[in-house]
Amino acid sequence: MCIKEFSSLAYQDQLRMISHSGKLKDSQIVNDYQITLYKVKDFYVELIRSVHKLSFEKITAIHHNDLPEQYK
């Protein structure tokens, strides 16, 4: 699976893929958000959710070369 295929999956399927294939790499609390980084196959997935809600607000697949400095 590549980033394009992952990004085209429905929200629930993305979460299922992360739970089955993802390896936790980093988790941080910044202001009112939990930011979690997983490695899935050969790319990374960043999940951002409000600590006040139970659902993720944003799920972003990222190539290794494009990871933000905070994860390197």
Residue, then its C-alpha position, 0 to 999 in steps of 0.5 A: m500500500c502506498i500513501k495515495e491508496f491509504s489517503s483514498l481509504a475511508y476514515q474507519d479503514q484508515l484507522r483499521m490499517i493503522s491499528h493492524s500495520g502501524k508502529l507508534k513512533d511518537s506521541q505529543i500533547v501540544n496545547d489542546y491536541q494530541i499528535t501521534l505519529y505511526k509508521v505504516k508500511d513505508f510511510y508515516v501517518e500523523l494523527i491529530r485529535s483534540v484532547h477534549k474529543l474522542s475522534f481524530e480531526k486530521i489524519t495525514a500520511i507523510h513520506h519519510n523525507d517530508l517528516p516535520e523536524q519535530y519527528k526527526 
